[in-house]
């Protein structure tokens, strides 16, 4: 058997055993305290965990997460390509966008887009220098859910642009030079060479952004969007059961985060470049000849 295939054994130190005992006792004490404290009102938590209002808010949260991530990734890809462009004005424009949206809080951006009608109450889309156009009432267009989707998408695009740009930087210079030597166009080089090789670096970070976006949607509650947190707030504003309803919202966030973590782990395992992991079990070697030839 190849020594490199043998599983590595590590002796457990006395300090580690003591740490396990201490942490287990602390965890058990917290669990007993939480489960026996009547102020948590676990009966109320169970009553509202699958309440119709909570489930509607959860569905809206999932929609905002998937829609914002999909649109933000597409826009981020375009920004990353612009940032990598050799045309200076194009690269500078992408850089300004990324700096602006990464440098300001998401909550401020959401409130800004919700109140954009104060700056532009009406917009006209048409052909410049002609009378052909259509007027748009921005106040009617920018409803709370629209403002939430726009704000989350534009903010996410800035972060995805940096993630994708980092993936582009991971592609070896020799690969790009080889593509140039084959006479590939810029679009073909991006599609056939750069993006496929950048995916191992992009996918894990994108998974983290996806999970972060799911929790970040709670910020849109300030706009009156009835997502998960806002749905819980609407209920406890009527029943005054503040803590139990916040626990309900927190449990749903935790459950969805755990569900999203599994495919993220699988994607990371699939696209990981690390070769240092050893198999859990080495293949059994069967000798079929006296000379020791293995099959």
N, C-alpha and C positions, 0 to 999 in steps of 0.2 A: 504494500500500500504506500502511495506517495505521502510522505510526511506532511506536505502542504494541505492534503485533503482531510487530515485528522482534525476533529473538532477540538478547539482549545478549551482546556479546563482551567478554572480559576478558583483558588481556595478562598472561602469566605472568612474574612477577618473577624476578630472579636468585636471591633468597633462597628462593623456592618451589622452584626447580629443584634447588638444593643440598640442601634439606630432603628432596626426593624421593629423591635419591641416597643420602643418609645413612640415611634410614629403610629404604630397600630393602636396603642393605648390612647393617644391623643385623638386619632380618628374615631375610635369607638366612643370616646367621651363626647365628641361633637355630635356624632350620630344619635346617641341617646338623648342629649340635650334638645336637639332639633325635633326628634320624633315625639318626645314627651311634653314639650312646651305647648300648652293649650293656646297660647297667643298666635301661633302659626296658623291655626284653624285649618288643618289638613282636610277636614270635611268640606269646607268651602272651596278649597283648591280642587278637590276631586269633582265637585259639583260644576265648576266653571271651566274645567280643563278642556272639555269637548263642547262647550257652549257654542251655539250657532254664531254669535257675534265674534267670538275668539277665532273660530275656524275661518270665517270670512276675512278677518284681518290677517290670518296666517296665509291664506291664498293670495291676498294682495301683496303681502311681503315677499312671497315666493316669486310672484310676477315681476315686481320691481327689481328683485335681485337678478333674475335671468335676463330681463329686457335690458337693464343697465349694463350688465356684464357683456352681453352680446354686442350691443351698439358701441359700448366703450372700447371693446377689443378691436372692432373694425376701425373705429376712428383712431385708436391708438396705433394700429398698424400703419395707417396712412401718415400719422405724425412721425412715427419712427423712420419711415422711408424718407419723409421730408427732412428729418434731422440728419440723416446720413447722406443727404444729397450734397453734391459738390457745388451746387448753385448757392451762393452765399445768402441771397435774400430769402430763398425757400427755407434753408436750414435755420436762419435767424428767426423767421416767423414761427416755425415749430418750437424753437427754443423759448421764445417769449410766451407762447401759449402754455407750454409745460411749466415754466417758472411761475406764471400767474396763477394757474389752477392748483399747483402744488403748494404755493406759498400762502394761500388764503384758506381759512377753515371751511369745511364742507357746509356747516350750518349757515355761515354768512352767505355762501353761494346760493344755497336753497332759498333763503329769504330774499336775496337780490333778484333771482329769477321770478319769484312769486310777485314781486313788486316792479317788474320791468315795465309795466304799462305806465308807471309814473314818468318814465323817461320817453318811451315811445308808445303813446296811446293808440296810434294807427300806423300800420306799415303798408306800403304799396309794392306789390310784386308785379313787374312788367318789363317791357323793353325800354332801355334808357333813351331819353331824348324823343320819346313818342308819347302819345296819349293812351297807348295800349297797356293796361295794367289792372290789377285787382286790389282793392283796399281790404285790409284785414284788421279786425278789432282785436288788438292784443289783449285787452282786459278780458274779453270773452274767451280767447284762445288759451291764455295761460291760466287754466284752472289748477287747483292744488295738485292733482295727480300728474298733470302735464309738467308743472314746475318741478315736481319731485323727480320725474323721469329725466327731464332736461338737466337738472342740476347734478344728479348722480352720474348720468352718462358722461357729461363733460368733465367732471372731476375724475372719474375712473379712467377716461381716455388719457389723461396726463400721466397717471401712474402706469398704465399698460404700455404707453409709448416708451417709458424708461425701461420697463421690463423687457420689451421686445428689442429695444436698442442694445441692452446688455446681452441678449441672446445673439444679436448680430455680431457683437464684438467678440463673442466666443468662437466664431467661425475663423479658422486659420487663414492667414493671408495667402498661403499657397493655394488654397482651394479657390479663392477669388481670382488669383492670377491664372490658374489652370482654366477657369471658365472664360476668362478674357482671351486666353490663347486659342480656345476653341471657337472664338468669334460669337459668343453668346451675347444677345442684347441685354440691356439692363433689366428688363422685365423677366426675361427667361432666366437670367442669372439669379435674380431674386427668388423666382418660383422653383427652380430646379436645384439650386445649390445652397443658397444662404438660408432660406426659411426651413428646409428639412433638417439641416445641421444645427440650426439654432433652437429647434423644438426641445431638446433635452434640457436646455437652460431655461426656457420660457415656461414650460408646463408646470413645474412645481411652484414657481412664484405666482403663476396665474391661479392655481388652486388656492393658495393662501389669500389672494385678493378676492376670490369668489366667496370664501367663508367670511372674510372681513366685510364684504359688501352686504351679506345677509344681515349682519348685526348693525351695519351702518344705516340701513333703511329705517331704523328706529328714530333717526333724526327728522324724518319727514313728518313726524307727529306734530311738530310745531306749525306746520302748514294746514293742519286739520285733516290730513289724509288718514283714513280709518284703517291703517295697517295694524299689525299685531299689538304694539304698545298703545296706540291710540284707542284701539278696541277695548283693551283692559282699562284704560283711563275712563272711557265712557261708562263702563260698568261700575267701577268703584266710585265714580262721581255720584252715582245714583244709590248705591248700596252702602257706601262708606267702608267697604271691606278693602282698604288700600293694600295692605301687606299680602293677603292671600292672592289678589289679582296680579300684583307684581311678581309673585312667585309663579303663577300660571304662565305669565309671559316669559319669565326667565327659563322655566322648564322647557317651553316650546323652542326658545332660542338654543338651548343646550341640546335638545333632541335633534334639531335640524343640523346643528353644527357637527354632531357625531355622525349623522347620516352622510353629510357632505365630506367628512374626513376620510371615509372608507374609499370612495373612488379616487380621492386625491392621493391617498397612499398607494393605490394600485397604479395610478399614472406615474407617480414618482418612481415606483419600482420598475415600471416598464421603460421609462426614458432615462433612468439613471445611468451615468457613464462609469460609475464606480465598479471596479473589478476586484476589489479587495474582499468582497463577501465570500465566505466559504460555504459550501453546501452543508446542510445539516447531517446528511448521511452520505458517506462515500460509496461509490459503486462497488459491488462485490466482484472481485476478480476470480475468474474460473480458469484454471490451468487445464489445457487440452492436450498437451504433449510433454514428454519427458524433458525436452529442451527448455521448458518454461515459457512457451509462447502463450500469451494471454489472449482470451477472447472476450 
